C-alpha cells in the first residue's frame, strides 16, 4: 500500500514537472511574438465556438501578417484536414486547411497563445493548403467518406462561419475597403508558402 502511494506521488510529481516546463516554454514563445508554428485561441464576435488558429505562412507583401488555419479538437477529419496527435506543444487537434485566412500580428496577443505545432505538422499543413489552392485531391477514401457525413458538414459550417468572421474582423481593424475573397487568399498563400522541394 505504501509502495503504491509512493509510486502515485512520483507520477504526480512527474506530471507537475511536465506541466511546469510547458508553461515556461509557452511563456517564452509568447514573449517572442507571433511566428510560424504558433497556435492562438481566438473568440470571435458572433461565433459560437472558440477555435485555435495555427500560423503556417507569412504574407508575401506584409511580414507582420500570417496565413493561419483553424484548428479544433473534433476528431472528424476530411480530405482537406490535417490531424495533429497529442504532443508537448499542443493537445490533439484537427487543422482545417480548406479554411485558411490572414491574421495580423496585432490581433495575436501573448495571452491568446495556446501552444505550437512541430516542423513536420507545420509542413503537412502547408502542403494541404497548397493542395487546396491548386485544386488537388488529397486524403484517402475514409477521409472522403467523412466529408459526406451530415455531422462533418455541420461542423465545417461552423468553421466556415468563423473564417468569414475573422476576415470581416480583420477588415474592420485595417479599415480596408473589402475583405479578400477565398480565391485571393489562396492565390497569395501560394506566394507565402513556397513549394516543397526534395534533394536528389
Secondary structure, DSSP 8 states (H G I E B T S, - for coil): -HHHHHHHHHHHHHHHHHHHHHHHHHHHHHHH---TTEEEEE--TT-SS-EEEEEEEE-SS-TTEEEEEEEES-----TTEEEE---SS--SEEEEEEEEEEEEGGG--GGGEEEE--HHHHHHHHHHHHHHHHT---S-HHHHHHHTSHHHHHHHHHHHHHHHHHHHHHHHHHT-SS---HHHHHHHHHHHS-------
